[in-house]
C-alpha cells in the first residue's frame, strides 16, 4: 500500500500498485556544450538511436511524467 497526501490533506491508499524506480532528470542538459559536442566528447562510439535537439538530455523522462500525472489524477489533484 502506498499513501499519498493531497493538498487538502486527504489520505489515499493505492493497493497492488507495486513500485517503480525512475532516474528523473531535467529535460535539457545543464552544461555549456551542445548535445552533439557531448556525444563527441564523452560518448564516442556509442550509437545514437534517435535525432536529438541541441540541448536534449540523454535520459527520457516520459515514463516518470506519465506516472506522476496518473498519481495526481488518482488523488484528485488537477494539473
N, C-alpha and C positions, 0 to 999 in steps of 0.2 A: 504494500500500500504506500502511496506517495501522497503527502499532504501539501496543499497549496493554500496560501492565504492571499485573498484578493484585496483590492483597495478598500473594500467595505468590511474587511476583517472576517469574511466568511470562510470557513474551512471546508475544503472539498477533498474527498477521498477518491482516488482512482485505483481500482483493483485490476490486477492482471496486466498492467501496462509494461512491466519489466523495466529495464533501464537502457539508456543509450549513452554512449561516450562520444563527445564531439571535441575536435580541436577547432575552436572558433577564433577567427582572425578578422582583421579589417578587410573590407572589400578591395582595398588598394594597398600596395606595399608602402612602407614608410621610409624608404631610403632615396637618396638623390641620384638614382640610376633608373633607366627605363627597364621594362621587362626584358627586352632583347639584350640589353647590356648585362643584366643579372644572369640570364641564361648563358651568355658567352663567358662570363667571368667565373661563375660558380657551378654551372651545370653542363659543362662541355661534354658532349657525347650522349646526353640524356635526350630521349625522344620527346618532342613537344607534340602532344596529342590533339591540340586544338589551337585555333587562332586566338591570340590574347591581345587585350588592349595595352596601351603604352604603360599603364601603371597598375595592371591587374595582379592581384595576389596569386600565389601558386596553389593555395588551398581553396576548395569550394565551400562556401557557407550555405549552399542551397538547402541541404538537409536540416541544418540547425534552424534556419529561418522558417521552414515549413513546420517543423516540430514545435517551435516556440509559438507560432500562430495557433496551432492545434490546441496547445495547453491553455493559451489565453482565451480561446473560444470556449473550452470546456469549463473554465472558471468564471465565464461571463464578462470578461474584460474586452471591450471593443478596441480595435487598433485604428 
